Amino acid sequence: MAANSRALLARRISLLLSSKVLPFSSSCCCRCSSTSNYGLVLRPSVWPPPPPGAEWRRAFHDGRPRGPLWRSKKLIGKEALFAIQGLKRFKGDEERLVEFLKRHVARLLKADKLAVLGELERQEEVDLAVKMFRIMQKDDWYKPDVYMYKDLIVALAKFKKMDEAMVIWGNMKDENLFPDSQTYAEVIRGFLSYGSPSDAMNIYEEMKKSPDPPEELPFRVLLKGLLPHPLLRNRVKRDFEELFPERHIYDPPEEIFGMR
């Protein structure tokens, strides 16, 4: 009798293990996992039920990122990384730097050179970025691009390297490219930080001749940077009020100008 009971119990357990979806016990009134009388974890039923022979799958997202999200991420190639590390390593030795540029950097592909230029600008290695840009200008695939000039000029102006920035500025104008308002604003800001308001006003006069419609940003930069120079500031203020009559300008007290 005991042997028959054990055989019947083993048969029932084997039937439960072979089933794909385990049913709920009659005592469970909520749709959640429970434990059967045989110590097995019962999983919630799936609706619609899977076809015969199919496996049970979760009906929700587990929160892990999928493959396409990782594949779409752009990475810098090994050749570009090697070039960046070498340029930073030899930047204090002009002779070895020139040799490294000829042997390893000049032979890079277009995508790698663009990646090296962008990464050098991001790491604020502006002198190396200028050298990289000069190498790219000698390639057959090179075409004048205003955004490439813009990033380089903004990086140079940020570090007050205004002489180098104006050389790149002249090259851009020679290729019939016109900067946008952000480039004008950063160059003006650089000259004001450099202590040269006259050069900032020269860039401002050049900006007024640009075919693009004017924007507020360069005017705001000038109005703030020309506080110690009230005569120049008044010229910019009059132009701003004519172009943007609905906008307001904050005028600080006269003590800031040194007048009482």
Residue frames relative to the residue before (quaternion, step in Angstrom):
aa qw qx qy qz dx dy dz
M 1.0000 0.0000 0.0000 0.0000 0.00 0.00 0.00
A 0.6680 0.4887 -0.2939 0.4781 3.58 0.94 -0.90
A 0.6354 0.5298 -0.3336 0.4520 3.58 1.04 -0.76
N 0.6473 0.5129 -0.3225 0.4625 3.59 0.99 -0.79
S 0.6415 0.5236 -0.3274 0.4550 3.60 1.02 -0.78
R 0.6609 0.4961 -0.3123 0.4687 3.59 0.97 -0.83
A 0.6449 0.5152 -0.3260 0.4608 3.59 0.99 -0.75
L 0.6506 0.5085 -0.3146 0.4682 3.58 1.01 -0.81
L 0.6460 0.5174 -0.3137 0.4654 3.58 1.02 -0.82
A 0.6540 0.5074 -0.3130 0.4657 3.59 0.96 -0.84
R 0.6391 0.5262 -0.3276 0.4553 3.58 1.03 -0.75
R 0.6566 0.5048 -0.3141 0.4642 3.57 0.97 -0.84
I 0.6424 0.5190 -0.3257 0.4603 3.60 0.99 -0.81
S 0.6577 0.5060 -0.3156 0.4602 3.60 0.95 -0.83
L 0.6368 0.5170 -0.3329 0.4652 3.59 1.05 -0.69
L 0.6555 0.5056 -0.3145 0.4645 3.58 1.00 -0.79
L 0.6713 0.4974 -0.3020 0.4590 3.59 0.96 -0.82
S 0.6817 0.4950 -0.2977 0.4490 3.60 1.02 -0.67
S 0.5871 0.5748 -0.3798 0.4251 3.62 1.19 -0.36
K 0.4968 -0.6775 0.4631 0.2822 3.61 -1.09 0.80
V 0.7835 0.1429 -0.0611 0.6016 3.58 0.96 -0.85
L 0.2827 -0.7733 0.5476 0.1491 3.54 -0.66 1.09
P 0.4138 -0.7233 0.4850 0.2652 3.62 -0.77 0.91
F 0.5609 -0.5741 0.4752 0.3605 3.51 -1.35 0.29
S 0.4858 -0.6167 0.5229 0.3320 3.50 -1.22 0.49
S 0.6126 -0.5909 0.3837 0.3581 3.55 -1.14 0.58
S 0.6524 0.5299 -0.3208 0.4366 3.57 1.16 -0.48
C 0.6251 0.5291 -0.3479 0.4564 3.60 1.24 -0.23
C 0.1518 -0.8204 0.5485 0.0552 3.56 -0.59 1.14
C 0.6859 0.4258 -0.2914 0.5131 3.63 1.22 -0.19
R 0.4848 -0.6729 0.4823 0.2821 3.55 -1.15 0.62
C 0.4424 0.6456 -0.5006 0.3700 3.55 0.34 1.25
S 0.6548 -0.5121 0.3735 0.4118 3.55 -1.28 0.23
S 0.0125 -0.7852 0.6190 -0.0120 3.57 -1.09 0.76
T 0.4551 -0.6711 0.5188 0.2709 3.54 -1.33 0.11
S 0.3802 -0.7387 0.5130 0.2158 3.58 -0.83 0.99
N 0.7007 -0.4559 0.3426 0.4286 3.53 -1.35 0.02
Y 0.6915 0.4674 -0.2762 0.4766 3.58 1.21 -0.42
G 0.5902 -0.6055 0.3619 0.3925 3.62 1.25 0.22
L 0.5206 0.6305 -0.4212 0.3924 3.61 1.23 0.27
V 0.4234 -0.6845 0.5317 0.2637 3.57 -1.10 0.75
L 0.2381 -0.7822 0.5648 0.1118 3.54 -0.67 1.14
R 0.2621 -0.7741 0.5592 0.1389 3.58 -0.81 1.00
P 0.5787 -0.5883 0.4179 0.3799 3.59 -1.10 0.56
S 0.5305 -0.6425 0.4556 0.3135 3.52 -1.09 0.72
V 0.3704 -0.7230 0.5496 0.1949 3.53 -1.18 0.64
W 0.0160 -0.7907 0.6119 0.0038 3.55 -0.93 0.89
P 0.4602 -0.2757 -0.8271 0.1676 1.51 -1.43 2.04
P 0.5832 -0.6020 0.4032 0.3673 3.60 -1.07 0.66
P 0.5492 -0.6139 0.4393 0.3585 3.61 -1.09 0.60
P 0.5769 -0.5862 0.4272 0.3756 3.60 -1.13 0.53
P 0.6657 -0.5050 0.3503 0.4232 3.58 -1.17 0.38
G 0.7962 0.2708 -0.2315 0.4889 3.54 -0.90 0.99
A 0.5960 0.5659 -0.3708 0.4325 3.60 1.24 -0.20
E 0.4581 -0.6817 0.5016 0.2717 3.55 -1.22 0.53
W 0.5322 -0.6123 0.4828 0.3298 3.52 -1.25 0.51
R 0.0623 -0.7994 0.5976 -0.0005 3.59 -0.89 0.97
R 0.5570 -0.5960 0.4604 0.3501 3.52 -1.23 0.55
A 0.3469 -0.7584 0.5226 0.1774 3.55 -1.02 0.84
F 0.6957 0.4124 -0.2813 0.5165 3.63 1.18 0.36
H 0.5501 -0.6082 0.4665 0.3314 3.56 -1.32 0.41
D 0.3726 -0.7680 0.4822 0.1971 3.57 -0.81 0.98
G 0.6046 -0.6181 0.3426 0.3674 3.61 1.22 0.14
R 0.5798 0.5844 -0.3930 0.4097 3.61 1.17 -0.17
P 0.5268 -0.6434 0.4395 0.3396 3.64 -1.00 0.72
R 0.4284 -0.7064 0.5116 0.2362 3.52 -1.09 0.76
G 0.7314 -0.4764 0.2907 0.3920 3.54 -1.28 0.34
P 0.6809 0.5079 -0.3295 0.4120 3.65 0.71 -0.92
L 0.5989 0.5632 -0.3728 0.4304 3.61 1.09 -0.57
W 0.6898 0.4524 -0.2789 0.4917 3.56 1.03 -0.74
R 0.6643 0.5153 -0.3213 0.4358 3.59 0.96 -0.77
S 0.6610 0.5215 -0.3155 0.4377 3.60 1.10 -0.57
K 0.5373 0.6272 -0.4089 0.3881 3.61 1.22 -0.20
K 0.3166 -0.7615 0.5398 0.1687 3.55 -0.80 1.05
L 0.0929 -0.7961 0.5979 0.0128 3.54 -0.85 1.03
I 0.4879 -0.6354 0.5106 0.3123 3.55 -1.22 0.53
G 0.4735 -0.7016 0.4628 0.2634 3.55 -0.90 0.95
K 0.6737 -0.5085 0.3570 0.4001 3.54 -1.30 0.32
E 0.6385 0.5280 -0.3334 0.4499 3.58 0.99 -0.80
A 0.6628 0.4972 -0.3093 0.4667 3.59 0.96 -0.83
L 0.6435 0.5137 -0.3258 0.4646 3.59 0.98 -0.78
F 0.6379 0.5184 -0.3239 0.4684 3.58 1.00 -0.80
A 0.6537 0.5102 -0.3156 0.4613 3.59 0.99 -0.81
I 0.6521 0.5137 -0.3220 0.4552 3.60 0.94 -0.83
Q 0.6685 0.4955 -0.3037 0.4641 3.57 0.90 -0.89
G 0.6646 0.5028 -0.3092 0.4582 3.58 0.98 -0.80
L 0.6427 0.5202 -0.3282 0.4567 3.59 0.97 -0.79
K 0.6790 0.4737 -0.2932 0.4781 3.58 0.93 -0.83
R 0.6406 0.5379 -0.3269 0.4398 3.58 1.09 -0.65
F 0.7911 0.3207 -0.1522 0.4981 3.59 0.92 -0.91
K 0.3794 0.7578 -0.4786 0.2297 3.62 1.17 0.19
G 0.6671 0.4841 -0.3118 0.4726 3.60 1.19 -0.33
D 0.7025 0.3714 -0.2359 0.5594 3.58 1.30 -0.20
E 0.3094 -0.8028 0.4792 0.1734 3.58 -0.15 1.29
E 0.6544 0.5248 -0.3280 0.4345 3.60 0.93 -0.81
R 0.7014 0.4417 -0.2701 0.4899 3.58 0.85 -0.92
L 0.6060 0.5537 -0.3567 0.4460 3.58 1.12 -0.60
V 0.6527 0.5025 -0.3162 0.4706 3.59 0.94 -0.85
E 0.6488 0.5119 -0.3165 0.4657 3.58 0.98 -0.81
F 0.6564 0.5013 -0.3126 0.4691 3.58 0.99 -0.80
L 0.6279 0.5344 -0.3381 0.4537 3.59 1.02 -0.73
K 0.6867 0.4842 -0.2914 0.4572 3.58 0.93 -0.84
R 0.7528 0.4326 -0.2269 0.4412 3.58 0.85 -0.95
H 0.8277 0.2600 -0.0970 0.4877 3.59 0.89 -0.86
V 0.7284 0.4395 -0.2568 0.4586 3.60 0.96 -0.76
A 0.6659 0.5308 -0.3182 0.4167 3.59 0.88 -0.88
R 0.6965 0.4827 -0.2811 0.4505 3.62 1.09 -0.57
L 0.4515 0.7012 -0.4535 0.3143 3.61 1.22 -0.03
L 0.5336 -0.6067 0.4840 0.3360 3.53 -1.25 0.47
K 0.7111 -0.4691 0.3163 0.4173 3.54 -1.31 0.32
A 0.6767 0.4973 -0.3055 0.4489 3.59 0.83 -0.96
D 0.6605 0.5010 -0.3123 0.4639 3.59 0.99 -0.79
K 0.6490 0.5106 -0.3293 0.4579 3.60 0.97 -0.75
L 0.6433 0.5037 -0.3257 0.4758 3.58 0.99 -0.76
A 0.6454 0.5137 -0.3202 0.4659 3.58 1.03 -0.78
V 0.6404 0.5163 -0.3254 0.4663 3.60 1.00 -0.79
L 0.6558 0.5112 -0.3169 0.4562 3.60 0.91 -0.88
G 0.6856 0.4841 -0.2930 0.4580 3.59 0.85 -0.90
E 0.6716 0.4924 -0.3052 0.4619 3.58 0.98 -0.78
L 0.6284 0.5184 -0.3412 0.4690 3.61 1.03 -0.67
E 0.6445 0.4950 -0.3228 0.4852 3.59 1.02 -0.72
R 0.6504 0.5141 -0.3230 0.4564 3.59 0.99 -0.76
Q 0.7138 0.4220 -0.2427 0.5035 3.58 1.06 -0.76
E 0.4617 -0.7245 0.4091 0.3075 3.59 1.34 0.23
E 0.4039 0.6553 -0.5115 0.3819 3.56 1.07 0.82
V 0.0571 -0.8738 0.4822 0.0257 3.56 0.62 1.19
D 0.6276 0.5339 -0.3525 0.4437 3.62 0.99 -0.69
L 0.6655 0.4758 -0.2975 0.4921 3.57 0.98 -0.80
A 0.6148 0.5479 -0.3484 0.4478 3.58 1.08 -0.67
V 0.6318 0.5195 -0.3346 0.4679 3.60 1.03 -0.73
K 0.6462 0.5068 -0.3220 0.4710 3.60 0.96 -0.82
M 0.6489 0.5087 -0.3179 0.4680 3.56 0.99 -0.81
F 0.6426 0.5235 -0.3224 0.4573 3.57 0.99 -0.78
R 0.6445 0.5181 -0.3255 0.4585 3.60 0.99 -0.76
I 0.6290 0.5152 -0.3386 0.4736 3.59 1.05 -0.67
M 0.6628 0.5131 -0.3076 0.4504 3.58 0.95 -0.85
Q 0.6172 0.5609 -0.3534 0.4237 3.60 1.05 -0.63
K 0.6682 0.5034 -0.3009 0.4578 3.61 1.16 -0.47
D 0.5511 0.6243 -0.3973 0.3855 3.60 1.22 -0.19
D 0.5852 -0.6020 0.4215 0.3427 3.55 -1.21 0.58
W 0.6869 0.4975 -0.2908 0.4428 3.58 1.05 -0.69
Y 0.4993 0.6890 -0.4252 0.3085 3.61 1.21 -0.28
K 0.0081 0.7566 -0.6534 0.0232 3.52 -1.07 0.92
P 0.5531 -0.6220 0.4224 0.3590 3.63 -0.92 0.80
D 0.0155 -0.7929 0.6070 -0.0506 3.54 -0.83 1.06
V 0.4142 -0.7402 0.4735 0.2375 3.57 -0.61 1.14
Y 0.6487 0.5219 -0.3335 0.4423 3.61 1.03 -0.66
M 0.6099 0.5331 -0.3525 0.4687 3.58 1.10 -0.60
Y 0.6469 0.4944 -0.3057 0.4936 3.56 1.02 -0.82
K 0.6419 0.5510 -0.3281 0.4203 3.56 0.92 -0.89
D 0.6765 0.4927 -0.3050 0.4545 3.59 0.81 -0.97
L 0.6759 0.4931 -0.2999 0.4583 3.57 0.96 -0.83
I 0.6615 0.4988 -0.3112 0.4656 3.60 0.95 -0.83
V 0.6493 0.5115 -0.3195 0.4634 3.59 0.95 -0.84
A 0.6490 0.5116 -0.3223 0.4618 3.60 0.99 -0.80
L 0.6681 0.4860 -0.3056 0.4732 3.61 0.97 -0.78
A 0.6645 0.5010 -0.3112 0.4589 3.59 0.94 -0.84
K 0.6000 0.5769 -0.3596 0.4218 3.58 1.08 -0.65
F 0.7526 0.3425 -0.1902 0.5292 3.59 1.09 -0.72
K 0.5147 -0.6954 0.3826 0.3242 3.57 1.28 0.53
K 0.4060 0.6623 -0.5117 0.3670 3.58 1.06 0.74
M 0.0112 -0.8758 0.4823 -0.0154 3.52 0.67 1.18
D 0.5950 0.5582 -0.3805 0.4354 3.62 1.07 -0.56
E 0.6805 0.4618 -0.2874 0.4910 3.58 0.91 -0.91
A 0.6305 0.5433 -0.3365 0.4406 3.57 1.05 -0.76
M 0.6860 0.4745 -0.2956 0.4657 3.60 0.95 -0.79
V 0.5761 0.5484 -0.3870 0.4665 3.60 1.16 -0.44
I 0.6633 0.4733 -0.2960 0.4984 3.58 0.95 -0.88
W 0.6028 0.5586 -0.3433 0.4547 3.58 1.09 -0.73
G 0.6697 0.4929 -0.2968 0.4696 3.59 0.94 -0.87
N 0.6291 0.5235 -0.3356 0.4663 3.59 1.03 -0.74
M 0.6383 0.5275 -0.3229 0.4583 3.56 1.03 -0.78
K 0.6726 0.4825 -0.3018 0.4730 3.59 0.93 -0.84
D 0.6200 0.5461 -0.3448 0.4455 3.60 1.08 -0.66
E 0.7092 0.4200 -0.2506 0.5077 3.59 1.15 -0.56
N 0.5033 -0.6980 0.3908 0.3267 3.59 1.29 0.48
L 0.4452 0.6412 -0.4875 0.3912 3.54 0.94 0.96
F 0.2162 -0.7819 0.5763 0.0987 3.56 -1.04 0.83
P 0.4141 -0.7157 0.4994 0.2588 3.60 -0.83 0.92
D 0.4548 -0.6562 0.5239 0.2968 3.53 -1.28 0.37
S 0.7432 -0.4257 0.2757 0.4364 3.56 -1.31 0.06
Q 0.6289 0.5342 -0.3509 0.4427 3.60 1.01 -0.67
T 0.6411 0.5093 -0.3291 0.4705 3.59 1.00 -0.76
Y 0.6303 0.5165 -0.3315 0.4756 3.58 0.97 -0.81
A 0.6708 0.5121 -0.3080 0.4392 3.57 0.87 -0.94
E 0.6847 0.4818 -0.3005 0.4569 3.61 0.90 -0.86
V 0.6450 0.4974 -0.3315 0.4760 3.60 1.01 -0.71
I 0.6386 0.5081 -0.3258 0.4774 3.59 0.99 -0.78
R 0.6471 0.5118 -0.3160 0.4684 3.58 0.97 -0.84
G 0.6452 0.5286 -0.3197 0.4495 3.57 1.02 -0.79
F 0.6690 0.4822 -0.3057 0.4759 3.60 0.94 -0.83
L 0.6407 0.5100 -0.3354 0.4658 3.60 1.00 -0.71
S 0.6656 0.4724 -0.3029 0.4920 3.60 1.00 -0.76
Y 0.6402 0.5298 -0.3077 0.4635 3.56 1.17 -0.64
G 0.4786 -0.6867 0.4209 0.3496 3.58 1.28 -0.29
S 0.5999 0.5413 -0.3642 0.4632 3.56 1.11 0.66
P 0.0900 -0.8357 0.5398 0.0466 3.63 0.28 1.19
S 0.5895 0.5752 -0.3829 0.4184 3.62 1.09 -0.53
D 0.6562 0.4840 -0.3120 0.4876 3.59 1.00 -0.78
A 0.6126 0.5392 -0.3482 0.4614 3.58 1.08 -0.66
M 0.6627 0.4875 -0.3066 0.4787 3.59 1.01 -0.76
N 0.6002 0.5447 -0.3662 0.4572 3.61 1.09 -0.57
I 0.6472 0.4896 -0.3142 0.4926 3.57 1.01 -0.79
Y 0.6247 0.5423 -0.3346 0.4512 3.58 1.06 -0.72
E 0.6621 0.4894 -0.3094 0.4758 3.59 0.93 -0.84
E 0.6369 0.5088 -0.3272 0.4779 3.57 1.07 -0.67
M 0.6254 0.5428 -0.3344 0.4498 3.58 1.07 -0.73
K 0.6317 0.5501 -0.3355 0.4310 3.60 1.02 -0.74
K 0.6810 0.4657 -0.2841 0.4886 3.60 1.19 -0.46
S 0.4555 0.6992 -0.4482 0.3205 3.59 1.25 -0.04
P 0.4900 -0.6742 0.4596 0.3069 3.63 -1.00 0.70
D 0.5816 0.5823 -0.3823 0.4202 3.61 1.19 -0.33
P 0.5536 -0.6031 0.4433 0.3649 3.62 -1.08 0.58
P 0.5247 -0.6588 0.4315 0.3232 3.62 -0.97 0.76
E 0.1759 -0.7545 0.6240 0.1019 3.52 -1.28 0.57
E 0.6408 -0.5888 0.3545 0.3421 3.55 -1.23 0.50
L 0.5763 0.6595 -0.3843 0.2920 3.59 0.97 -0.81
P 0.6957 0.4462 -0.3224 0.4615 3.69 0.68 -0.84
F 0.6266 0.5308 -0.3438 0.4554 3.60 1.04 -0.69
R 0.6515 0.5137 -0.3206 0.4570 3.59 0.93 -0.84
V 0.6392 0.5215 -0.3268 0.4611 3.58 1.00 -0.80
L 0.6735 0.4879 -0.2973 0.4689 3.58 0.94 -0.85
L 0.6612 0.5185 -0.3167 0.4401 3.59 0.88 -0.89
K 0.6790 0.4627 -0.2905 0.4904 3.57 1.08 -0.64
G 0.7238 0.4593 -0.2575 0.4459 3.58 0.93 -0.86
L 0.6998 0.4599 -0.2698 0.4754 3.59 1.19 -0.45
L 0.2679 0.7818 -0.5220 0.2110 3.61 1.11 0.48
P 0.6948 0.4386 -0.3132 0.4762 3.67 0.91 -0.64
H 0.7207 0.3647 -0.2266 0.5443 3.62 1.26 -0.14
P 0.1559 -0.8577 0.4806 0.0956 3.62 0.36 1.21
L 0.6264 0.5450 -0.3603 0.4252 3.63 0.99 -0.67
L 0.6723 0.4696 -0.2923 0.4920 3.57 0.93 -0.87
R 0.6452 0.5306 -0.3245 0.4437 3.56 1.01 -0.78
N 0.6363 0.5305 -0.3360 0.4481 3.60 1.00 -0.72
R 0.6089 0.5413 -0.3543 0.4590 3.60 1.07 -0.65
V 0.6787 0.4735 -0.2860 0.4830 3.55 0.91 -0.93
K 0.6340 0.5475 -0.3318 0.4339 3.58 1.02 -0.77
R 0.6486 0.5104 -0.3247 0.4619 3.60 0.95 -0.81
D 0.6560 0.4986 -0.3151 0.4709 3.58 0.95 -0.82
F 0.6423 0.5274 -0.3253 0.4511 3.57 1.00 -0.80
E 0.6752 0.4927 -0.3008 0.4591 3.60 0.92 -0.85
E 0.6412 0.5086 -0.3326 0.4686 3.59 1.10 -0.56
L 0.7203 0.4413 -0.2512 0.4725 3.57 0.96 -0.85
F 0.7914 0.1592 -0.0651 0.5866 3.58 1.04 -0.76
P 0.0712 -0.8546 0.5125 0.0442 3.63 0.43 1.15
E 0.6861 0.4895 -0.2961 0.4494 3.61 1.11 -0.50
R 0.6159 0.5419 -0.3493 0.4528 3.59 1.23 -0.14
H 0.3362 -0.7482 0.5457 0.1713 3.55 -1.18 0.63
I 0.2351 -0.7507 0.6059 0.1186 3.53 -1.23 0.66
Y 0.3353 -0.7287 0.5616 0.2030 3.53 -0.92 0.91
D 0.1357 -0.7773 0.6123 0.0499 3.56 -0.77 1.11
P 0.3344 -0.7560 0.5227 0.2083 3.61 -0.55 1.09
P 0.6758 -0.4740 0.3516 0.4416 3.60 -1.22 0.21
E 0.6257 -0.5824 0.3738 0.3599 3.54 -1.19 0.58
E 0.5399 0.6303 -0.4148 0.3730 3.59 1.16 -0.41
I 0.6048 0.5680 -0.3640 0.4231 3.58 1.12 -0.61
F 0.6819 0.4753 -0.2861 0.4767 3.56 1.11 -0.67
G 0.5218 -0.6415 0.4201 0.3737 3.57 1.20 -0.16
M 0.6047 0.5389 -0.3611 0.4620 3.60 1.25 0.31
R 0.0932 -0.7922 0.6024 0.0277 3.57 -0.96 0.84
